[in-house]
Amino acid sequence: MSLKIPYNLSVKVADFPESSSGVNQVTLILIDGRKISEVYLARGKEIVEIHNKSISSMRDLGFSLFEIKDVISEV
């Protein structure tokens, strides 16, 4: 299962610097105001790690992809 952030936010991430090759480190802002830091996005769109924990399913997230309102670069 692909855990892609909303398309409009992946377009924003495309302008962020990479933390390593093909990876962006960001903070996600959720619609309820929560901030999820240390989120790693592969190719600027797919959530692969949060707080050094691999993410492979929606269960691993603890929130819905539809709750993501904004992204901020951590680099």
FIKOLTI-977073 format. One line per field, with one value per residue: residue in one letter; residue number from 1; x, y, z of N, C-alpha, C, O, CB in turn. Coordinates in Angstrom, 3 decimals. Glycine has a CB too. Example, Ala and Ser with C-alpha at 12.3 -4.5 7.8 and 13.67 -1.06 7.14 Angstrom:
2
residu <- a,s
num <- 1,2
n.east <- 13.190,12.850
n.north <- -5.690,-2.250
n.up <- 7.800,7.080
ca.east <- 12.300,13.670
ca.north <- -4.500,-1.060
ca.up <- 7.800,7.140
c.east <- 13.200,12.900
c.north <- -3.300,0.030
c.up <- 7.800,7.870
o.east <- 14.236,13.409
o.north <- -3.319,1.138
o.up <- 8.465,8.039
cb.east <- 11.308,14.084
cb.north <- -4.473,-0.598
cb.up <- 9.046,5.725
***
This chain:
75
residu <- m,s,l,k,i,p,y,n,l,s,v,k,v,a,d,f,p,e,s,s,s,g,v,n,q,v,t,l,i,l,i,d,g,r,k,i,s,e,v,y,l,a,r,g,k,e,i,v,e,i,h,n,k,s,i,s,s,m,r,d,l,g,f,s,l,f,e,i,k,d,v,i,s,e,v
num <- 1,2,3,4,5,6,7,8,9,10,11,12,13,14,15,16,17,18,19,20,21,22,23,24,25,26,27,28,29,30,31,32,33,34,35,36,37,38,39,40,41,42,43,44,45,46,47,48,49,50,51,52,53,54,55,56,57,58,59,60,61,62,63,64,65,66,67,68,69,70,71,72,73,74,75
n.east <- 0.838,0.533,1.572,0.936,1.269,-1.137,-1.588,-1.268,0.397,2.661,3.630,4.455,6.492,8.340,9.890,11.450,14.626,16.581,17.049,18.576,19.664,16.998,15.166,13.037,12.941,10.395,7.913,4.663,1.585,-1.432,-5.045,-6.259,-4.441,-2.256,1.253,3.434,6.575,9.848,9.342,9.827,9.950,9.793,10.886,9.573,6.888,5.871,5.251,7.659,8.974,8.692,9.837,12.126,10.937,9.925,7.409,4.770,2.112,-1.285,-2.046,0.315,0.641,-1.104,-2.766,-4.924,-4.273,-5.798,-6.018,-3.849,-2.788,-0.782,2.747,6.059,9.393,12.168,14.768
n.north <- -1.188,2.164,5.062,7.896,11.427,14.137,15.284,18.100,18.878,17.351,18.583,20.990,20.020,19.263,21.486,21.622,21.203,18.165,15.739,13.531,11.493,11.565,11.757,13.540,15.371,16.169,18.090,17.206,18.893,18.533,18.563,18.946,20.398,19.085,18.398,16.470,15.471,14.758,13.209,11.182,11.394,9.568,10.310,12.717,12.351,9.931,8.517,7.057,6.720,7.559,9.267,7.547,5.077,2.558,2.841,1.084,0.597,1.879,1.543,1.917,4.636,6.228,8.290,9.660,9.865,11.796,13.712,15.365,18.606,20.444,20.831,21.180,21.928,20.296,20.674
n.up <- 0.000,-0.848,0.789,0.279,0.523,0.218,-3.167,-3.755,-1.689,-2.118,-4.365,-3.244,-1.558,-3.442,-3.890,-1.649,0.061,-0.123,2.462,2.313,-0.444,-2.595,-0.529,1.673,4.683,6.831,8.674,9.411,9.303,10.832,10.370,12.842,14.205,15.272,15.155,13.370,13.593,12.161,9.853,7.097,3.651,0.724,-2.515,-2.292,-1.715,-0.587,2.535,4.464,6.836,10.296,13.041,13.210,12.816,10.691,8.219,6.972,6.589,6.864,9.507,10.894,10.932,12.680,12.175,9.641,6.139,4.939,6.846,6.735,6.499,5.890,5.100,6.376,5.772,7.307,6.864
ca.east <- 0.000,1.274,1.161,1.288,0.642,-1.959,-0.826,-0.900,1.507,3.859,4.134,5.173,7.704,9.293,10.771,12.240,15.906,16.577,17.876,19.501,19.297,15.622,14.369,12.801,12.548,9.388,6.918,3.305,0.606,-2.733,-6.166,-6.590,-3.363,-1.092,2.441,4.165,7.917,10.750,8.674,10.682,9.185,10.538,10.515,8.763,5.453,5.461,5.734,8.375,9.492,8.352,10.595,12.994,10.127,9.470,5.966,4.416,0.659,-2.045,-2.030,1.567,0.622,-1.755,-3.625,-5.323,-3.623,-6.721,-5.886,-2.662,-3.170,0.379,4.073,7.134,10.705,13.022,16.168
ca.north <- 0.000,3.412,6.044,9.177,12.641,14.740,15.745,19.517,19.004,16.780,19.644,21.908,19.331,19.217,22.657,21.506,20.489,16.770,15.436,12.566,11.292,11.166,11.761,14.829,15.303,17.206,18.041,17.239,19.628,17.892,19.497,19.214,21.204,18.287,18.453,15.212,15.800,13.670,12.382,11.035,11.153,9.097,11.001,13.878,12.100,8.716,8.419,5.795,6.626,8.619,9.087,6.376,3.856,2.291,2.905,0.244,0.504,2.955,1.287,2.434,6.098,6.830,9.339,9.409,10.718,12.894,14.710,16.189,19.927,21.186,20.258,22.139,21.286,20.286,20.806
ca.up <- 0.000,-0.944,1.794,-0.337,1.026,-0.830,-4.326,-3.661,-0.746,-2.744,-5.251,-2.342,-1.093,-4.568,-3.773,-0.423,-0.082,0.313,3.628,1.715,-1.839,-2.853,0.703,2.324,6.088,7.006,9.732,8.889,10.091,10.647,10.454,14.245,14.781,15.672,14.310,13.380,13.101,11.761,8.851,5.918,2.441,-0.447,-3.745,-1.970,-1.625,0.118,3.914,4.663,8.204,11.249,14.293,13.064,12.736,9.327,8.026,5.828,6.446,7.516,10.959,11.454,10.958,13.839,11.650,8.261,5.141,4.652,7.916,6.513,5.989,5.389,5.362,6.595,5.646,8.498,6.411
c.east <- 0.877,0.710,1.571,0.540,-0.208,-1.095,-0.372,0.266,2.785,4.468,4.941,6.508,8.766,10.272,11.651,13.597,15.773,17.473,18.895,18.968,17.867,14.697,14.259,12.393,11.626,8.650,5.566,2.430,-0.756,-3.860,-6.571,-5.482,-2.147,0.025,3.194,5.533,8.697,10.055,9.574,9.828,10.111,9.987,9.557,7.286,5.024,6.091,6.382,8.879,9.007,9.082,11.415,12.234,9.644,7.954,5.617,2.913,0.001,-2.046,-0.802,1.530,0.071,-2.619,-3.948,-4.569,-4.488,-6.657,-4.703,-3.058,-1.995,1.658,5.078,8.450,11.452,14.487,16.445
c.north <- 1.243,4.419,7.435,10.326,13.228,15.380,17.201,19.731,18.397,17.774,20.651,21.301,19.284,20.385,22.615,20.859,19.052,16.599,14.363,12.286,10.753,11.182,13.181,14.577,16.471,17.048,18.115,18.038,19.009,18.896,19.816,19.999,20.412,18.456,17.140,15.489,14.544,12.667,12.364,10.614,10.692,9.808,12.160,13.626,10.910,8.640,7.048,5.614,7.814,8.307,7.792,5.051,3.697,2.267,2.084,0.094,1.685,2.785,1.891,3.952,6.687,8.022,8.973,10.348,11.931,13.993,15.654,17.482,20.658,20.417,21.390,21.384,21.362,20.449,22.261
c.up <- 0.000,0.053,1.340,0.321,-0.100,-1.932,-4.194,-2.699,-1.310,-3.732,-4.427,-1.906,-2.199,-4.532,-2.529,-0.724,0.428,1.537,3.287,0.314,-1.991,-1.654,1.253,3.766,6.355,8.325,9.045,9.843,9.785,10.872,11.892,14.966,15.228,14.654,14.478,12.758,12.746,10.839,7.616,4.734,1.328,-1.671,-3.503,-1.788,-0.781,1.505,4.106,6.094,9.020,12.538,14.279,13.066,11.294,9.279,6.791,5.635,7.163,9.035,11.618,11.643,12.256,13.464,10.203,7.321,4.814,5.710,7.693,5.810,5.356,5.726,5.504,6.499,6.977,8.133,6.111
o.east <- 1.840,-0.505,2.440,-0.646,-0.023,-0.030,0.783,1.044,3.879,5.686,5.994,7.531,9.961,11.369,12.513,13.711,14.952,18.523,19.959,17.917,17.566,13.573,15.238,11.596,11.997,8.747,5.340,2.527,-1.182,-3.659,-7.171,-5.563,-1.110,-0.216,3.546,5.642,8.259,10.161,10.025,9.090,11.104,8.773,8.812,6.500,3.892,7.314,5.737,9.176,8.918,8.962,11.388,12.836,9.023,7.297,6.108,2.474,0.632,-2.046,-0.863,2.306,0.706,-3.151,-3.322,-4.268,-3.963,-7.184,-4.576,-3.583,-2.175,1.648,4.969,8.597,11.377,15.355,17.557
o.north <- 1.344,4.597,8.069,10.225,12.859,15.936,17.511,20.668,18.877,17.803,21.111,21.986,19.267,20.289,23.477,20.060,18.766,17.233,14.294,12.804,9.636,10.687,13.926,13.682,17.625,16.021,18.978,17.876,18.963,19.945,20.863,20.238,21.000,18.632,16.751,15.714,13.422,11.453,13.411,9.629,11.355,9.901,12.547,14.571,10.891,8.691,6.014,4.497,8.933,7.204,7.031,4.002,4.605,1.742,2.356,-0.472,2.389,3.773,2.329,4.495,7.548,8.699,8.088,11.487,12.983,15.086,16.651,17.473,21.407,19.482,22.423,20.312,22.367,20.371,22.609
o.up <- 0.760,0.140,1.937,0.634,-1.260,-1.666,-4.487,-2.875,-1.013,-3.913,-4.868,-1.886,-1.907,-5.083,-2.359,-1.653,1.300,1.640,3.903,-0.061,-1.571,-1.729,1.297,4.045,6.142,8.998,8.197,11.060,8.631,11.485,12.136,16.171,15.534,13.459,15.591,11.553,13.001,11.016,7.151,4.789,1.026,-1.851,-4.403,-1.712,-0.300,1.642,3.933,6.517,8.514,13.072,15.246,13.297,10.743,10.178,5.696,4.634,7.951,9.769,12.767,12.429,12.865,14.344,9.619,7.677,4.449,5.499,8.404,4.697,4.396,6.527,4.843,7.086,7.684,9.002,5.715
cb.east <- -0.950,1.219,1.781,0.988,1.715,-2.895,-1.659,-2.105,1.154,3.517,2.954,4.307,7.362,8.540,9.944,11.473,17.036,17.042,17.006,19.624,20.282,15.617,14.995,11.710,13.791,8.401,7.110,2.744,0.633,-2.888,-7.350,-6.850,-3.884,-1.470,3.350,3.386,8.685,11.289,7.223,11.818,8.419,10.439,9.895,8.931,4.931,5.839,4.568,9.541,11.041,6.795,9.634,14.012,8.909,10.043,5.472,5.033,0.130,-3.493,-2.075,2.736,-0.188,-0.721,-2.942,-6.849,-3.329,-8.140,-5.733,-1.605,-3.753,0.426,4.502,6.991,11.538,12.827,16.452
cb.north <- 0.003,3.976,5.719,9.150,13.674,15.791,15.586,20.349,18.336,15.451,20.361,22.239,17.896,19.221,23.923,20.680,21.228,15.840,14.987,11.228,10.338,9.831,10.820,15.654,15.326,17.182,19.205,15.804,21.181,16.694,18.935,17.898,21.962,16.792,19.681,14.074,16.613,12.948,12.929,10.001,12.416,7.537,10.029,14.865,11.919,7.477,8.638,5.713,6.563,8.727,9.081,6.363,3.906,0.960,4.385,-1.114,-0.850,2.988,-0.217,2.057,6.604,7.253,10.758,9.583,9.921,12.365,14.012,15.420,20.773,22.624,19.276,22.864,21.951,18.994,19.921
cb.up <- 1.214,-2.384,3.180,-1.837,1.534,-0.220,-5.580,-3.211,0.581,-3.464,-5.995,-1.097,-0.624,-5.903,-3.758,0.642,0.689,-0.829,4.811,2.583,-2.498,-3.420,1.765,1.572,7.046,5.853,10.785,8.693,9.768,11.603,9.712,14.976,15.934,15.817,14.672,12.600,14.145,13.001,8.508,6.172,2.019,-0.607,-4.709,-3.004,-2.962,-0.697,4.942,3.707,8.208,11.482,15.499,14.168,13.740,8.808,7.881,5.987,7.014,6.990,11.239,10.551,9.808,14.848,11.754,8.092,3.862,4.549,9.261,5.682,7.108,5.996,4.223,7.979,4.518,9.281,5.150
***
